[in-house]
Amino acid sequence: MAVPGTMGKILFVDLSRQECRAEMPADEIYLNYLGGYGLGAYYLYRLQRPKLDPLGPEAYLGFFTGLLTGTAAITGNRYFVVGKSPKTGTWGDANSGGTFGPRMKAAGFDGIVFVGQSEKPVYLLIENGNARLLSAEHWWGLDTNELEDRVQAQYGRQAGLACVGPAGERRQLLACVINDRGRAAGRSGLGAVMGSKNLKAIVTLGDAQPKMADPEGMRRAIEEHREFMRHQDFFQVLHQYGTAGITASAVATADAPIKNWGGTPEDFPTAKKISDDSVLAIQHRKYACWRCPIGCGGETEVPNGPFQSRGHKPEYETLASFGALCLNDSLESINLCNEICNRAGLDTISTGCTVAFALECYEQGIIGDSDTGGLKLTWGNSEAIVELTRQIAEGRGFGRVLADGAKVAAERIGRGAEQFAMHIAGEEVPMHDPRLNPGLATSYLMDATPGRHTQMSAWTLEAQFAPPGLYTKPIERYRYAGKGEAHATVSNHHHAATSAGMCLFGWSVLKPTALTDSLTYTTGHPFSLEDVLKIGARIATLRISFNLREGIRNKDLKIPDRILGIPPLDRGPVAGITIDLETQVRDYLQAMGWDPETGVPTRETLERLGLDFVIPDLHPAA
């Protein structure tokens, strides 16, 4: 019998052989990893040999739901895409909300693992536990909205769809996986991996529901936690505005990077034009992910003018990357860039960052009109920013140079361009500045997916964003020593919550007991805070072990000096700040039981976490 909350089955698809088979994992695998990227890391570490080409046929690509996905748990709606990142060569994962995760589980599977490469474009159809591969040649070249129209016309409005757009088909490293017309599993370049397999889409049909061990206990817990959540200030901001509600304040406090990380709030005094009420003015309908009480999404429309568009409301990261980072205060142009990226299947964070990189290269004279085809890539030139985004999405013009992100673009351009490419190991750095909340620098460097703002840590305590009561010892923003325990506690709890399928916004406005209660009442197995912290540590350690087996030590990766305040800014809210990253990282490694000199988890840590299968790779016998 399956663990309550799960369907008890993982689907394995060999695209080269066009074969599908199901496997039923042991109960302890679900309970030890909670689904999501935790379960994904377990499978990929054991199945995939190290140092292979992530875009080659031997590479694995996984889609996983969390143990709480599709259950009554608050914000239990996430699904996860996992694989080796073609951008960084490290562990890669991305997750998304919307409806696809619950619909994938309703079709009968907790996870899907692909390997191989189809000779011709295909899609996977799963219908009530039965899976088959079908030709997608008639879908190849469609954008994600066009494809969703076709799928709903053929299979009905209740069909689940996760797909790549033309960017993924071309294996652009900025490509991502899209569901629900604009919800994105955005980071790590995993849309390129999906496209490399000639896999256009996954379509799901089904009406199965995961069983609950204690529905009445869950109902009572949900009522309690929802009441608590509704009184949190951040819940109110998200419910009214979505993440667009923080854009102006993030710019004003220097949380948002400005002018490709080289500017200050003085350089972008019009941030209100791309924030809160300005964004609501173009929103015509609210949008919520599956059964989510927060409802932070929306659908927008700009009916007239050069930036006419209709689609999902841009999130904060999109507003900041195409806005503050580019000194662009035209909300209509940002909204259109968002829709261009969603239809093509592009990560908006990385695309906006790459455009900002190009703008600075233009300002510095590294590229000129002869390179850009006449585009005047000046700061804030909204028409040029939209056109360059189109070129990236369509793989033409100067967009071909930028199509694989800032790192690869800098290599193609040369002439010193690399100093303006703000990336970590190939992943563009997201829209939160560690010069304001220094714990971010540790997360950006030491999470197995470099440059990931959605990995919570000590920075959430600095920013007052962590679940109330999770970590109660005082910490000081610019006191660098002694934060290791805080970083480990918060990040490990978040690894467990995320893998279980909980949205990070729900995580941030709920008590820590919301996770333990949900897991306990769903599965029938008692979960304590200590249990979930240990599970989170297991997941973090396995993901970092994946990188170490690839020959990559995260502590040796490079964060651009500009992002660390080297040299420090001479004006603005973070003037004079240079981050002591070495002290923060050392304390975190010690707290995790990873060697502070090498970053390698000790043998004792691996044994304590039940990761004995990793020991031969990291501690081979002498």
C-alpha positions as CSV (number, residue, x, y, z in Angstrom):
1,M,0.0,0.0,0.0
2,A,1.3,3.4,-1.0
3,V,2.4,6.0,1.7
4,P,-0.7,8.2,2.2
5,G,-0.3,11.4,0.3
6,T,1.5,9.6,-2.6
7,M,0.4,7.5,-5.5
8,G,3.1,5.0,-4.8
9,K,4.5,4.9,-8.3
10,I,7.4,6.4,-10.3
11,L,7.3,6.2,-14.1
12,F,10.5,5.5,-16.0
13,V,10.6,6.5,-19.7
14,D,13.4,5.4,-22.1
15,L,13.0,7.8,-25.0
16,S,15.6,6.0,-27.1
17,R,13.7,2.7,-26.9
18,Q,10.3,4.3,-26.6
19,E,9.5,2.3,-23.5
20,C,7.6,3.1,-20.3
21,R,7.7,1.2,-17.1
22,A,6.5,1.8,-13.5
23,E,8.3,1.2,-10.2
24,M,6.9,1.3,-6.7
25,P,9.5,2.8,-4.3
26,A,9.8,1.5,-0.7
27,D,7.9,3.5,1.9
28,E,11.1,4.7,3.6
29,I,12.2,6.4,0.3
30,Y,9.2,8.6,0.4
31,L,9.5,9.3,4.1
32,N,13.2,10.0,3.9
33,Y,13.1,12.4,1.0
34,L,9.4,13.7,0.9
35,G,9.2,13.8,-2.9
36,G,10.2,16.9,-4.9
37,Y,13.9,17.5,-5.5
38,G,14.7,15.4,-2.5
39,L,13.3,12.3,-4.2
40,G,14.8,13.6,-7.5
41,A,18.2,13.8,-6.0
42,Y,17.9,10.2,-4.7
43,Y,17.1,8.8,-8.1
44,L,19.5,10.9,-10.2
45,Y,22.4,10.3,-7.9
46,R,21.9,6.6,-8.0
47,L,21.0,6.3,-11.7
48,Q,23.2,8.9,-13.5
49,R,26.9,8.4,-13.9
50,P,29.0,11.5,-13.2
51,K,30.6,13.9,-15.7
52,L,28.4,13.2,-18.7
53,D,27.0,15.7,-21.1
54,P,23.7,17.1,-19.6
55,L,22.4,17.5,-23.1
56,G,23.4,14.0,-24.2
57,P,21.1,11.0,-24.4
58,E,22.6,9.4,-21.2
59,A,21.5,12.3,-19.1
60,Y,18.4,11.8,-16.9
61,L,15.6,14.4,-16.5
62,G,13.1,14.0,-13.7
63,F,9.7,15.5,-13.0
64,F,8.6,15.0,-9.3
65,T,5.7,16.0,-7.1
66,G,6.0,16.6,-3.4
67,L,4.5,14.3,-0.9
68,L,2.0,17.1,0.0
69,T,1.3,18.1,-3.6
70,G,-2.3,17.6,-4.5
71,T,-3.3,17.1,-0.9
72,A,-5.2,19.4,1.4
73,A,-2.0,20.9,2.8
74,I,-1.8,24.7,2.4
75,T,0.0,25.6,-0.8
76,G,0.6,22.0,-1.6
77,N,0.8,22.5,-5.4
78,R,4.5,22.4,-6.5
79,Y,6.2,20.1,-9.0
80,F,9.9,19.9,-9.7
81,V,12.1,19.4,-12.7
82,V,15.6,17.9,-11.9
83,G,18.7,17.1,-13.8
84,K,22.3,18.1,-14.3
85,S,22.3,21.8,-15.3
86,P,23.8,22.5,-18.7
87,K,24.4,26.1,-17.5
88,T,26.5,25.3,-14.4
89,G,27.5,21.6,-14.7
90,T,26.1,21.2,-11.1
91,W,22.9,19.7,-9.7
92,G,20.0,21.5,-11.3
93,D,16.4,21.9,-10.2
94,A,13.5,24.2,-10.8
95,N,9.9,24.2,-9.5
96,S,6.6,25.7,-10.4
97,G,3.1,26.0,-9.1
98,G,-0.1,26.3,-11.1
99,T,-2.1,23.1,-11.6
100,F,0.4,20.7,-13.3
101,G,1.8,19.1,-10.1
102,P,-1.6,18.1,-8.7
103,R,-2.8,16.9,-12.1
104,M,0.3,14.8,-12.6
105,K,-0.4,13.1,-9.3
106,A,-4.0,12.7,-10.2
107,A,-2.9,10.9,-13.4
108,G,-1.3,8.2,-11.2
109,F,2.4,9.0,-10.6
110,D,4.6,10.8,-8.1
111,G,7.5,11.2,-10.5
112,I,8.6,10.7,-14.0
113,V,12.2,9.9,-14.9
114,F,13.3,10.3,-18.6
115,V,16.5,9.0,-20.2
116,G,17.6,8.7,-23.8
117,Q,16.7,10.7,-26.8
118,S,13.8,10.3,-29.2
119,E,14.7,10.3,-32.9
120,K,11.7,12.5,-33.6
121,P,9.7,15.0,-31.4
122,V,7.4,13.2,-29.0
123,Y,5.1,13.9,-26.0
124,L,4.3,11.7,-23.1
125,L,0.6,11.1,-22.4
126,I,-0.4,9.8,-19.0
127,E,-4.0,8.8,-18.5
128,N,-5.2,7.3,-15.2
129,G,-1.9,5.4,-14.6
130,N,-1.3,4.4,-18.3
131,A,1.6,6.0,-20.2
132,R,2.6,6.1,-23.8
133,L,4.7,8.2,-26.1
134,L,3.1,9.9,-29.1
135,S,4.4,11.9,-32.0
136,A,4.8,15.7,-31.3
137,E,6.0,16.5,-34.8
138,H,2.8,18.5,-35.4
139,W,3.5,20.5,-32.2
140,W,7.2,21.2,-32.8
141,G,7.7,25.0,-33.2
142,L,4.6,26.0,-31.3
143,D,4.9,28.5,-28.5
144,T,3.6,27.4,-25.1
145,N,0.3,29.2,-25.3
146,E,-0.4,27.8,-28.8
147,L,0.5,24.3,-27.5
148,E,-1.9,24.6,-24.5
149,D,-4.7,25.6,-26.9
150,R,-4.0,22.5,-28.9
151,V,-3.9,20.2,-25.9
152,Q,-7.1,21.6,-24.4
153,A,-8.9,21.3,-27.7
154,Q,-7.8,17.6,-28.0
155,Y,-7.9,16.5,-24.4
156,G,-10.1,18.9,-22.5
157,R,-9.6,21.8,-20.1
158,Q,-8.7,19.4,-17.2
159,A,-5.6,18.1,-19.0
160,G,-2.3,18.9,-17.3
161,L,0.5,20.2,-19.5
162,A,4.2,20.9,-18.9
163,C,6.2,21.8,-22.0
164,V,9.0,23.6,-23.7
165,G,8.7,26.4,-26.2
166,P,10.9,27.1,-29.2
167,A,13.8,28.1,-26.9
168,G,13.9,24.6,-25.4
169,E,13.6,23.0,-28.8
170,R,16.7,24.9,-29.8
171,R,18.5,23.8,-26.6
172,Q,19.1,27.4,-25.5
173,L,20.6,27.4,-22.1
174,L,18.1,30.1,-20.9
175,A,15.2,27.7,-21.7
176,C,12.8,26.5,-19.0
177,V,9.7,24.4,-18.6
178,I,6.3,26.1,-18.7
179,N,2.9,25.1,-17.4
180,D,-0.4,27.0,-17.1
181,R,0.4,29.6,-19.8
182,G,3.2,31.2,-17.9
183,R,4.0,29.4,-14.7
184,A,7.7,28.5,-15.0
185,A,10.1,25.9,-13.6
186,G,12.6,28.6,-14.6
187,R,16.1,28.1,-13.5
188,S,19.1,25.7,-14.2
189,G,18.4,25.6,-18.0
190,L,16.4,22.4,-17.7
191,G,14.2,23.4,-20.7
192,A,17.3,22.8,-22.8
193,V,17.7,19.3,-21.4
194,M,14.0,18.6,-22.2
195,G,14.4,19.9,-25.7
196,S,17.6,17.9,-26.2
197,K,15.6,14.8,-25.7
198,N,13.1,15.8,-28.4
199,L,10.5,15.8,-25.6
200,K,8.0,18.6,-26.3
201,A,5.5,18.0,-23.5
202,I,4.0,15.9,-20.8
203,V,0.2,15.7,-20.9
204,T,-1.7,14.2,-18.0
205,L,-5.3,13.1,-17.5
206,G,-6.8,11.5,-14.4
207,D,-9.0,11.9,-11.4
208,A,-7.2,9.9,-8.7
209,Q,-6.8,11.6,-5.3
210,P,-4.0,10.8,-2.8
211,K,-5.4,9.3,0.3
212,M,-5.0,11.0,3.7
213,A,-4.2,9.1,6.9
214,D,-6.1,11.5,9.1
215,P,-8.4,13.8,7.1
216,E,-10.1,15.2,10.3
217,G,-6.8,16.0,12.0
218,M,-5.7,17.7,8.8
219,R,-8.8,19.8,8.6
220,R,-8.4,21.1,12.1
221,A,-4.7,21.9,11.5
222,I,-5.5,23.7,8.3
223,E,-8.1,25.9,10.0
224,E,-5.6,26.8,12.7
225,H,-2.7,27.5,10.3
226,R,-4.8,29.5,7.8
227,E,-6.1,31.8,10.6
228,F,-2.5,32.4,11.7
229,M,-1.4,33.1,8.1
230,R,-4.1,35.6,7.4
231,H,-2.7,37.9,10.1
232,Q,0.8,38.0,8.6
233,D,1.8,41.3,6.9
234,F,3.5,39.6,4.0
235,F,0.4,37.5,3.4
236,Q,-1.6,40.7,3.0
237,V,0.9,42.1,0.5
238,L,1.0,38.9,-1.5
239,H,-2.8,38.5,-1.5
240,Q,-3.4,42.1,-2.7
241,Y,-0.5,42.7,-5.1
242,G,1.5,39.5,-5.5
243,T,5.3,39.9,-5.5
244,A,4.8,43.0,-7.6
245,G,4.0,44.7,-4.3
246,I,7.6,44.7,-3.1
247,T,9.3,46.2,-6.2
248,A,9.4,49.8,-5.2
249,S,10.5,49.1,-1.6
250,A,13.1,46.6,-2.8
251,V,14.6,49.3,-5.0
252,A,14.5,51.9,-2.3
253,T,16.3,49.7,0.3
254,A,18.8,48.3,-2.3
255,D,17.5,44.8,-2.0
256,A,16.9,45.0,-5.8
257,P,20.1,45.2,-7.8
258,I,20.2,48.3,-10.1
259,K,22.0,49.0,-13.4
260,N,23.5,45.5,-13.7
261,W,24.5,45.5,-10.0
262,G,26.5,48.7,-10.4
263,G,23.9,51.3,-9.5
264,T,22.0,52.6,-6.4
265,P,18.4,53.7,-5.8
266,E,19.4,57.2,-7.0
267,D,19.9,55.8,-10.5
268,F,16.3,54.5,-10.6
269,P,14.0,57.0,-8.9
270,T,10.9,55.9,-10.8
271,A,10.5,52.4,-9.4
272,K,7.0,53.1,-8.4
273,K,6.0,53.0,-12.0
274,I,6.7,49.2,-12.1
275,S,5.4,48.3,-8.7
276,D,2.2,47.5,-6.7
277,D,-0.7,49.8,-7.7
278,S,0.8,50.5,-11.2
279,V,0.9,46.7,-11.8
280,L,-2.6,46.3,-10.5
281,A,-3.8,48.9,-13.0
282,I,-3.0,46.5,-15.9
283,Q,-4.3,43.4,-14.1
284,H,-7.7,42.3,-15.3
285,R,-8.1,39.1,-13.2
286,K,-6.5,37.5,-10.2
287,Y,-4.9,34.1,-10.5
288,A,-4.1,31.5,-7.8
289,C,-2.3,28.3,-8.1
290,W,-4.2,25.1,-7.3
291,R,-6.3,25.6,-4.1
292,C,-3.9,28.3,-2.9
293,P,-5.4,30.8,-0.3
294,I,-2.7,33.4,-1.0
295,G,-3.6,33.9,-4.7
296,C,-0.5,36.1,-5.5
297,G,-0.8,35.7,-9.3
298,G,-2.8,37.7,-11.9
299,E,-3.5,38.1,-15.5
300,T,-2.7,41.4,-17.3
301,E,-3.6,43.2,-20.4
302,V,-2.1,46.1,-22.3
303,P,-4.7,46.5,-25.0
304,N,-3.1,49.3,-27.1
305,G,0.2,50.8,-28.0
306,P,3.6,49.4,-29.1
307,F,3.7,47.0,-26.1
308,Q,0.3,45.5,-26.5
309,S,0.1,42.2,-24.7
310,R,-2.0,39.8,-22.6
311,G,-0.7,37.2,-20.2
312,H,0.4,36.4,-16.7
313,K,1.3,39.3,-14.4
314,P,5.1,39.7,-14.2
315,E,6.6,38.7,-10.8
316,Y,9.0,40.8,-8.8
317,E,12.0,39.0,-10.2
318,T,10.8,39.9,-13.8
319,L,10.0,43.4,-12.9
320,A,13.4,43.9,-11.3
321,S,15.5,42.2,-14.0
322,F,13.8,43.9,-17.0
323,G,13.2,47.0,-14.9
324,A,15.7,48.1,-12.2
325,L,18.5,46.1,-13.6
326,C,18.1,47.8,-17.0
327,L,16.9,51.2,-15.7
328,N,13.7,50.6,-17.6
329,D,10.5,52.1,-16.0
330,S,8.1,51.2,-18.8
331,L,5.8,48.6,-17.1
332,E,4.1,47.9,-20.4
333,S,7.4,46.9,-22.0
334,I,8.3,44.6,-19.1
335,N,4.9,43.0,-19.3
336,L,5.5,42.3,-22.9
337,C,9.0,40.9,-22.3
338,N,7.4,38.6,-19.7
339,E,4.9,37.3,-22.2
340,I,7.6,36.9,-24.9
341,C,9.7,34.8,-22.5
342,N,6.7,32.7,-21.3
343,R,5.6,31.9,-24.8
344,A,9.2,31.0,-25.9
345,G,9.9,29.1,-22.7
346,L,12.7,31.4,-21.3
347,D,13.7,32.0,-17.7
348,T,12.8,35.7,-17.2
349,I,15.4,36.2,-14.5
350,S,18.3,35.0,-16.6
351,T,17.0,36.7,-19.8
352,G,16.6,40.1,-18.1
353,C,20.0,39.7,-16.5
354,T,21.5,38.9,-19.9
355,V,19.9,41.9,-21.5
356,A,21.3,44.1,-18.7
357,F,24.7,42.7,-19.4
358,A,24.4,43.6,-23.0
359,L,23.3,47.2,-22.1
360,E,26.5,47.7,-20.0
361,C,28.7,46.2,-22.7
362,Y,27.1,48.7,-25.1
363,E,27.7,51.6,-22.6
364,Q,31.3,50.5,-22.2
365,G,31.9,50.4,-26.0
366,I,32.6,46.6,-26.0
367,I,29.8,46.2,-28.5
368,G,28.4,48.7,-30.9
369,D,25.7,49.2,-33.5
370,S,27.6,46.9,-35.9
371,D,27.3,44.1,-33.4
372,T,23.7,44.7,-32.4
373,G,22.3,45.2,-35.9
374,G,21.6,48.9,-35.2
375,L,19.9,48.4,-31.9
376,K,20.7,51.3,-29.5
377,L,21.2,49.3,-26.3
378,T,21.1,52.3,-24.0
379,W,19.9,52.1,-20.4
380,G,16.1,52.3,-20.2
381,N,15.6,52.0,-23.9
382,S,12.3,50.0,-23.6
383,E,11.9,49.6,-27.4
384,A,15.4,48.1,-27.7
385,I,15.0,45.9,-24.6
386,V,11.8,44.4,-26.1
387,E,13.4,43.8,-29.5
388,L,16.4,42.2,-28.0
389,T,14.2,40.0,-25.9
390,R,12.3,39.0,-29.1
391,Q,15.6,38.2,-30.8
392,I,16.7,36.0,-27.9
393,A,13.3,34.2,-27.9
394,E,13.5,33.7,-31.7
395,G,17.2,32.8,-31.9
396,R,18.0,35.5,-34.4
397,G,20.1,38.6,-34.8
398,F,22.2,39.7,-31.8
399,G,19.9,37.5,-29.7
400,R,21.8,34.5,-31.0
401,V,24.9,35.8,-29.1
402,L,22.9,36.1,-25.9
403,A,20.7,33.0,-26.2
404,D,22.7,30.9,-23.7
405,G,23.1,33.5,-21.0
406,A,25.6,36.1,-19.8
407,K,28.5,33.7,-19.2
408,V,28.4,32.2,-22.7
409,A,27.7,35.6,-24.3
410,A,30.7,37.1,-22.6
411,E,32.9,34.3,-24.0
412,R,31.5,34.9,-27.5
413,I,31.9,38.7,-27.3
414,G,35.3,38.7,-25.6
415,R,37.1,42.1,-25.3
416,G,36.7,42.2,-21.6
417,A,32.9,41.6,-21.5
418,E,33.2,39.0,-18.8
419,Q,33.7,41.6,-16.1
420,F,30.1,42.7,-16.7
421,A,28.5,39.2,-16.7
422,M,26.9,38.8,-13.3
423,H,26.7,35.0,-12.9
424,I,27.8,32.2,-10.6
425,A,29.1,29.2,-12.5
426,G,27.0,30.3,-15.5
427,E,23.7,31.0,-13.6
428,E,22.7,34.6,-13.6
429,V,22.3,36.0,-10.1
430,P,18.7,36.8,-9.1
431,M,17.2,40.0,-7.9
432,H,18.2,40.1,-4.2
433,D,21.4,41.8,-3.1
434,P,23.6,40.2,-0.5
435,R,25.1,43.6,0.3
436,L,21.8,44.2,2.1
437,N,21.2,40.7,3.5
438,P,24.6,39.0,3.6
439,G,23.3,35.5,4.2
440,L,22.2,35.5,0.6
441,A,25.9,35.3,-0.5
442,T,26.2,32.0,1.4
443,S,23.1,30.7,-0.3
444,Y,24.1,31.8,-3.7
445,L,27.5,30.1,-3.3
446,M,26.8,27.0,-1.3
447,D,23.4,25.8,-2.4
448,A,23.9,22.9,-4.9
449,T,22.1,25.1,-7.5
450,P,24.3,28.2,-7.6
451,G,22.8,31.7,-7.6
452,R,19.4,30.6,-6.2
453,H,17.4,33.1,-4.3
454,T,14.6,30.6,-3.5
455,Q,16.9,28.7,-1.2
456,M,16.1,30.1,2.2
457,S,18.8,30.5,4.9
458,A,20.1,33.1,7.4
459,W,19.2,35.8,4.9
460,T,15.5,35.3,5.6
461,L,16.1,36.1,9.3
462,E,18.1,39.2,8.2
463,A,15.2,40.2,6.0
464,Q,12.5,39.1,8.5
465,F,11.1,36.6,6.0
466,A,11.5,33.3,7.8
467,P,8.6,31.3,9.4
468,P,7.8,32.9,12.7
469,G,9.5,31.0,15.5
470,L,11.6,28.7,13.4
471,Y,14.9,30.2,14.7
472,T,14.7,32.5,17.7
473,K,18.3,33.3,18.6
474,P,19.2,36.9,17.6
475,I,21.5,37.5,14.7
476,E,22.9,40.8,13.4
477,R,22.9,41.5,9.7
478,Y,26.6,42.6,9.4
479,R,28.0,40.4,12.2
480,Y,29.4,37.6,10.0
481,A,30.6,35.1,12.5
482,G,28.2,32.7,14.3
483,K,25.4,32.5,11.7
484,G,26.1,28.9,10.6
485,E,23.5,27.3,12.9
486,A,20.9,29.8,11.7
487,H,21.8,29.2,8.1
488,A,21.6,25.4,8.5
489,T,18.4,25.4,10.5
490,V,16.4,27.6,8.1
491,S,17.8,26.1,4.9
492,N,17.3,22.5,6.1
493,H,13.7,23.3,7.1
494,H,13.1,24.9,3.8
495,H,14.6,21.9,1.9
496,A,12.1,19.6,3.6
497,A,9.1,22.0,3.0
498,T,10.0,22.6,-0.6
499,S,10.6,18.9,-1.4
500,A,7.3,18.1,0.2
501,G,5.6,20.4,-2.3
502,M,4.9,23.5,-0.2
503,C,5.3,27.0,-1.8
504,L,8.0,29.2,-0.3
505,F,5.4,31.9,0.2
506,G,3.2,29.6,2.2
507,W,6.3,28.4,4.1
508,S,7.2,32.0,5.0
509,V,3.9,33.0,6.5
510,L,3.1,29.8,8.4
511,K,4.3,28.5,11.7
512,P,7.0,25.7,11.3
513,T,4.4,23.3,12.7
514,A,2.4,23.7,9.5
515,L,4.9,21.4,7.8
516,T,5.1,18.8,10.6
517,D,1.3,18.8,11.1
518,S,0.7,18.4,7.3
519,L,3.2,15.5,7.0
520,T,1.9,13.8,10.1
521,Y,-1.8,14.0,9.2
522,T,-1.2,13.1,5.6
523,T,1.1,10.1,6.1
524,G,0.0,8.8,9.5
525,H,3.7,8.8,10.5
526,P,4.6,11.3,13.3
527,F,7.0,14.1,12.2
528,S,8.7,16.4,14.6
529,L,10.8,19.5,13.9
530,E,13.9,17.5,14.5
531,D,12.7,14.9,11.9
532,V,12.2,17.5,9.2
533,L,15.5,19.3,9.9
534,K,17.3,15.9,9.5
535,I,15.4,15.2,6.3
536,G,16.4,18.7,5.0
537,A,20.0,18.1,5.9
538,R,19.9,14.8,4.1
539,I,18.5,16.4,0.9
540,A,21.1,19.3,1.1
541,T,23.9,16.9,1.6
542,L,22.9,14.6,-1.2
543,R,22.5,17.5,-3.6
544,I,26.0,18.9,-2.7
545,S,27.4,15.4,-3.0
546,F,26.1,15.3,-6.6
547,N,28.3,18.3,-7.3
548,L,31.3,16.9,-5.6
549,R,31.1,13.7,-7.6
550,E,31.1,15.9,-10.7
551,G,34.4,17.4,-9.5
552,I,32.8,20.7,-8.5
553,R,33.4,22.2,-5.0
554,N,30.8,25.0,-4.4
555,K,33.1,26.8,-2.0
556,D,35.6,27.3,-4.9
557,L,33.0,28.9,-7.2
558,K,33.3,32.6,-7.8
559,I,30.7,35.3,-6.9
560,P,31.4,38.5,-9.0
561,D,33.2,41.1,-6.9
562,R,30.6,43.7,-7.6
563,I,27.9,41.6,-5.9
564,L,30.1,41.2,-2.7
565,G,30.9,44.9,-2.5
566,I,34.4,44.7,-3.9
567,P,35.0,47.7,-4.1
568,P,32.1,48.9,-2.0
569,L,29.6,51.4,-3.3
570,D,30.2,55.0,-2.2
571,R,26.5,56.0,-2.0
572,G,23.1,54.5,-1.3
573,P,21.7,52.2,1.5
574,V,24.6,49.7,1.2
575,A,27.4,52.2,0.8
576,G,30.6,50.9,2.3
577,I,29.5,47.3,2.6
578,T,31.9,44.5,1.7
579,I,30.7,41.0,2.6
580,D,32.9,38.6,4.7
581,L,31.8,35.6,2.7
582,E,34.6,33.3,4.0
583,T,33.5,33.5,7.6
584,Q,29.9,32.9,6.8
585,V,30.7,29.9,4.6
586,R,33.1,28.3,7.1
587,D,30.4,28.6,9.9
588,Y,27.8,27.0,7.6
589,L,30.0,24.1,6.6
590,Q,30.8,23.4,10.3
591,A,27.1,23.5,11.2
592,M,26.2,21.0,8.4
593,G,29.0,18.6,9.3
594,W,30.8,19.3,6.0
595,D,34.6,19.8,6.1
596,P,35.3,23.5,6.4
597,E,38.4,23.3,4.2
598,T,37.0,21.2,1.3
599,G,33.2,21.5,1.7
600,V,33.0,17.7,1.6
601,P,30.5,16.1,4.0
602,T,32.3,14.0,6.5
603,R,31.9,10.2,6.6
604,E,30.2,10.6,10.0
605,T,27.7,13.0,8.6
606,L,26.9,10.7,5.7
607,E,26.4,7.8,8.0
608,R,24.2,9.8,10.4
609,L,22.0,10.9,7.5
610,G,21.6,7.5,6.0
611,L,23.6,8.3,2.9
612,D,25.9,5.3,3.0
613,F,25.7,4.9,-0.8
614,V,27.5,8.2,-1.2
615,I,30.5,7.3,1.0
616,P,32.4,5.3,-1.7
617,D,32.3,8.4,-3.9
618,L,33.4,11.0,-1.4
619,H,35.5,8.8,0.9
620,P,37.0,6.0,-1.2
621,A,39.0,3.4,0.7
622,A,42.7,4.1,0.8
